Each structure stands twice: as structure tokens, then as C-alpha cells.
Amino acid sequence: MDWFTETFAGFTAMSSWEYIAVVLAVAYLLLAIRENIWCWPVAFINTFIYTVLYWNGALVMESLLHFYYMVMAVVGWWMWRQGDKNKPSDIVSWSLSKHLSIIVITSVVSVVLGYFTKHYMAADLAYLDSFTTCFAVVTTYLVAKKILENWLYWVVIDAASIYLYYLKGFYPTLVLFIFYTLMACWGYKRWYEEYEAKQGKTLAAL
């Protein structure tokens, strides 16, 4: 009952701009799953709102992260068009060895950043926060490149974020990220179907 009360209080405390940002975040995700290039303009507006909100709330790192997302929205729009006659790009899959390299390098960076923020900035949950931030930065680039496996990264990132927001008591955001996790699973299934169809294969049972 206390959890419900805290959650309801969190939702009622949200500003109208936060609600708009949440709606746009959901719209971006649904458009991205459908490979609709208009997901990027929606993402740009959404991340612009969050950049301002976090900056005004003195959450500098979150503000900078969303500013990066805003830049990547422009990059993603260009990449999906391939910069030529609005030609849509195809979904591609990277090898396991390539993904392992990404995971190892990003994990090392996460640990270093986590150590720095914990010992020099007194950050709370520094390592978990660094993990979600670093992998979110990398995975956003994978979305722009239309890498199939980006959705698997998001599943892990969103699940870790749920735990992070639970520990911090950000219940409305926690609920949003539960939705994100489910949608990331659906996104992988949908992109996998299209990728396998173009390869002349059937979708493996999920």
C-alpha cells in the first residue's frame, strides 16, 4: 500500500512537460520498432525536453546524456536515410566476437567512470549508474546503425535501470522502464523477423 501511495504521489508530482516527454518517449520507441524514420524527430523533441528538465534540476550528467541523445537523433535520421535520396537502410547483424569486444570495452569504461564518480563526486550507486549510462551511449549508436542486437542491449540496460530507479524511489520512471523492457523484447522480435525474412529463413521460436 505504501508503494502504491508513493507511486501515485510521484505521478501527480510530474510536470506537464514530463508527461509530454514520457508520451514522446513511448512514441519514439513504437516508431523505432516499426523502423519509421520519424522516430528520430520525435526523439529529438523528447530528449530536448529532458535535457532542459534535468539541467534545471541540477542533474548535470543526466542532462549531458540526453543532450548526446539529442545529437544522436540527428545522426540517426541521417544514417537511416543513408544521406542519399531518403533511401531506407537495412537491418544488419554483428558477430558475437564484435559484441563481446563492445561489452568488454564498455564494461571497463563503466568501472573506471564508476570509481571516479564514487570516490571523487560522492555519487550514489555509482557503478550501476555508470553501467546504464555507458551502455546507453553505445546502444544508441547501435540503433542509429540499425544493428539488430541493439534491442538485446536495451533489455539488459532497462532491467538494470528498473533496479536503479527502485533503489532511488523513482517509481513513475520505474513503471516507464518496465514498459521499455517489454517493448525492447518486442522490438527485437520484430526486427529479427524482418532480418530473417530478407535472409530467406524463418523466425526461430522465441
C-alpha positions as CSV (number, residue, x, y, z in Angstrom):
1,M,0.0,0.0,0.0
2,D,2.9,2.4,0.8
3,W,4.4,1.6,-2.6
4,F,1.2,2.4,-4.3
5,T,0.9,5.7,-2.4
6,E,4.5,6.7,-3.2
7,T,3.9,5.8,-6.9
8,F,0.7,7.8,-7.1
9,A,2.4,10.7,-5.4
10,G,5.3,10.5,-7.9
11,F,2.9,10.7,-10.9
12,T,0.9,13.6,-9.5
13,A,4.2,15.5,-8.8
14,M,5.2,15.2,-12.5
15,S,5.0,18.5,-14.5
16,S,3.2,18.7,-17.8
17,W,6.5,18.8,-19.6
18,E,7.5,15.5,-18.0
19,Y,4.2,13.9,-19.2
20,I,4.8,15.2,-22.7
21,A,8.4,13.8,-22.6
22,V,7.1,10.4,-21.5
23,V,4.4,10.3,-24.3
24,L,7.1,11.2,-26.8
25,A,9.5,8.6,-25.4
26,V,6.8,5.9,-25.9
27,A,6.0,7.2,-29.4
28,Y,9.8,7.1,-30.3
29,L,10.0,3.5,-29.2
30,L,7.0,2.4,-31.1
31,L,8.2,4.2,-34.3
32,A,11.7,2.8,-33.9
33,I,10.3,-0.8,-33.6
34,R,8.4,-0.2,-36.8
35,E,11.6,1.3,-38.5
36,N,9.8,4.5,-39.1
37,I,12.3,7.2,-39.7
38,W,10.1,9.8,-37.9
39,C,11.2,8.2,-34.7
40,W,14.2,10.5,-34.8
41,P,12.4,13.9,-34.9
42,V,10.2,12.6,-32.1
43,A,13.4,11.5,-30.2
44,F,14.9,15.0,-30.8
45,I,12.0,16.8,-29.2
46,N,11.7,14.3,-26.4
47,T,15.4,14.5,-25.4
48,F,15.4,18.3,-25.7
49,I,12.7,18.4,-23.1
50,Y,14.6,16.0,-20.8
51,T,17.8,17.9,-21.3
52,V,16.2,21.1,-20.1
53,L,14.4,19.4,-17.3
54,Y,17.5,17.7,-16.0
55,W,19.6,20.8,-16.3
56,N,17.1,22.8,-14.4
57,G,17.0,20.1,-11.8
58,A,20.8,20.2,-11.4
59,L,21.2,16.7,-12.8
60,V,24.2,17.6,-14.9
61,M,25.2,14.1,-16.1
62,E,21.7,13.2,-17.0
63,S,21.3,16.4,-18.8
64,L,24.5,15.8,-20.8
65,L,23.4,12.2,-21.6
66,H,20.2,13.5,-23.0
67,F,22.0,16.2,-25.0
68,Y,24.0,13.3,-26.5
69,Y,20.7,11.6,-27.3
70,M,19.5,14.8,-29.0
71,V,22.7,14.9,-31.2
72,M,22.3,11.1,-32.0
73,A,18.7,11.8,-33.1
74,V,20.1,14.0,-35.9
75,V,22.8,11.4,-36.6
76,G,20.2,8.6,-36.6
77,W,18.0,10.4,-39.0
78,W,20.9,10.8,-41.4
79,M,22.1,7.2,-41.1
80,W,18.6,5.8,-41.6
81,R,18.3,7.9,-44.8
82,Q,21.9,6.9,-45.7
83,G,22.3,10.6,-46.7
84,D,21.0,9.8,-50.2
85,K,17.5,10.3,-51.6
86,N,15.8,9.2,-48.4
87,K,16.8,5.6,-49.1
88,P,16.0,3.4,-46.1
89,S,18.8,1.4,-44.6
90,D,18.6,-2.3,-43.9
91,I,18.9,-4.1,-40.5
92,V,22.3,-5.7,-40.0
93,S,23.6,-8.2,-37.5
94,W,27.1,-8.1,-36.0
95,S,29.1,-11.1,-35.0
96,L,29.3,-12.4,-31.4
97,S,33.0,-11.5,-31.2
98,K,32.3,-7.9,-32.2
99,H,29.6,-7.7,-29.5
100,L,31.9,-9.3,-26.9
101,S,34.5,-6.6,-27.7
102,I,31.9,-3.9,-27.3
103,I,30.7,-5.4,-24.0
104,V,34.3,-5.8,-22.5
105,I,35.4,-2.3,-23.5
106,T,32.2,-0.6,-22.4
107,S,32.3,-2.5,-19.1
108,V,35.9,-1.4,-18.4
109,V,34.9,2.2,-19.1
110,S,31.9,1.8,-16.8
111,V,34.0,0.6,-13.9
112,V,36.5,3.4,-14.4
113,L,33.8,6.0,-14.5
114,G,32.0,4.4,-11.6
115,Y,35.2,4.5,-9.5
116,F,35.7,8.2,-10.4
117,T,32.2,9.3,-9.6
118,K,32.1,7.3,-6.4
119,H,35.4,8.5,-4.9
120,Y,35.6,12.0,-6.4
121,M,32.0,13.1,-6.8
122,A,30.4,11.1,-4.0
123,A,27.9,9.6,-6.4
124,D,25.2,7.3,-5.2
125,L,25.1,3.8,-6.8
126,A,28.0,5.0,-8.9
127,Y,28.8,1.7,-10.6
128,L,25.2,0.8,-11.5
129,D,24.6,4.3,-12.8
130,S,27.8,4.3,-14.8
131,F,26.9,0.9,-16.3
132,T,23.5,2.0,-17.5
133,T,24.8,5.4,-18.8
134,C,27.8,4.0,-20.7
135,F,25.9,1.1,-22.3
136,A,23.0,3.5,-23.2
137,V,25.5,5.7,-25.0
138,V,26.9,2.8,-27.0
139,T,23.5,1.2,-27.7
140,T,22.0,4.5,-29.0
141,Y,24.7,4.4,-31.7
142,L,23.8,0.8,-32.5
143,V,20.2,1.9,-33.0
144,A,21.4,4.6,-35.4
145,K,23.4,1.9,-37.3
146,K,20.3,-0.4,-37.3
147,I,22.2,-3.2,-35.6
148,L,19.7,-6.0,-34.8
149,E,21.2,-6.8,-31.4
150,N,20.7,-3.3,-30.1
151,W,17.3,-4.4,-28.6
152,L,19.1,-7.1,-26.5
153,Y,21.3,-4.4,-25.1
154,W,18.3,-2.3,-24.2
155,V,16.6,-5.3,-22.4
156,V,19.6,-5.5,-20.1
157,I,20.0,-1.7,-19.7
158,D,16.3,-1.2,-19.0
159,A,16.2,-4.1,-16.5
160,A,19.2,-2.6,-14.7
161,S,17.6,0.8,-14.7
162,I,14.4,-0.6,-13.1
163,Y,16.5,-1.8,-10.2
164,L,18.3,1.6,-10.1
165,Y,15.1,3.6,-10.0
166,Y,13.6,1.2,-7.4
167,L,16.5,1.8,-5.1
168,K,16.3,5.6,-5.6
169,G,12.5,5.7,-5.2
170,F,11.8,7.0,-8.8
171,Y,8.6,4.9,-9.1
172,P,7.0,6.6,-12.1
173,T,10.2,6.2,-14.1
174,L,10.4,2.6,-12.9
175,V,7.0,1.9,-14.3
176,L,8.0,3.5,-17.6
177,F,11.1,1.3,-17.8
178,I,9.1,-1.8,-17.2
179,F,7.2,-0.9,-20.3
180,Y,10.5,-0.1,-22.1
181,T,11.9,-3.6,-21.2
182,L,8.8,-5.3,-22.7
183,M,8.9,-3.1,-25.8
184,A,12.6,-3.9,-26.3
185,C,11.7,-7.6,-26.3
186,W,9.0,-6.9,-28.9
187,G,11.4,-4.7,-30.9
188,Y,14.0,-7.5,-31.1
189,K,11.4,-10.0,-32.3
190,R,10.0,-7.7,-34.9
191,W,13.5,-6.7,-36.3
192,Y,14.6,-10.3,-36.2
193,E,11.6,-11.4,-38.2
194,E,12.4,-8.8,-40.9
195,Y,16.1,-9.6,-40.9
196,E,15.5,-13.3,-41.2
197,A,12.9,-12.8,-43.9
198,K,15.4,-10.9,-46.0
199,Q,17.9,-13.8,-45.4
200,G,15.3,-16.3,-46.7
201,K,14.9,-18.0,-43.3
202,T,12.1,-18.5,-40.9
203,L,12.0,-17.0,-37.4
204,A,13.3,-19.3,-34.7
205,A,11.0,-19.9,-31.9
206,L,11.3,-17.3,-29.2
